[in-house]
Amino acid sequence: MEENFVNLVGWLRLAIETVSIILVTVGAAVAVVLLVRTLVAPQTGSFNKVRLTFGRALVLGLEFQLAADIIGTAVSPSWDHLGKLGAIAVIRTFLNFFLTRELKEEEEEIQAAAASVRSSRAG
């Protein structure tokens, strides 16, 4: 019974890691398409939109990876596994924090640029 549960958790972890890989891969592909469009017809804030798109995919992918690690460690909670999970969680949390902060700042820049364009057209 316990072996079946461990196998189920292993498959669940693999599924979540697969979702993470798909998210990052699709995010990268979309970002490349947006980047090519930006290079062909540059617009104000185009590069920021590319970075925001890719950044969101990275943040979501990191969250799924952390979830997979937590699930994997829940089955075999040795001190070694817990220590590795703690280190991974700290690193990913810092990455996630800084990515999220940068995304918020870039979103604000894009909104400010759009507001500036609207006000210059109105005036």
Phi, psi and omega in degrees: 000312181296322179296322178295319179296316179298319178296318179299315179296321177299317178292321178298316178299317178298319179297317180292320176296323178295317177300317179300314180297319179296317179301312181293319181295313179296318177300319178294318180296316178297319179297322178295316178299314178297322179296316178298316177300321180294320180290328180284313182227082183298140176225163179297128177079010183298316181294326177296322178296321178297313180296320178297315180299311181292321179299319179298318179296319179296316180298314180295319177298318177298321179295319177294321178298318179296319178299318179297319179295320179296316179297317179297322181284333180297332181278321182232075186278062175283163180298325178297312179296319179296320178296316178296318178298318179299315179296315179297317180298318180296313181298312182292325178295317177297315177301314181297317180299311183290324176296315180296318179296317179295320178298318179296316179298317180291324177297319178295321177297318180296317179295320178295319178295319179295320179294322178296318179296318180296318182290327179288329178287325181286331185269000000 
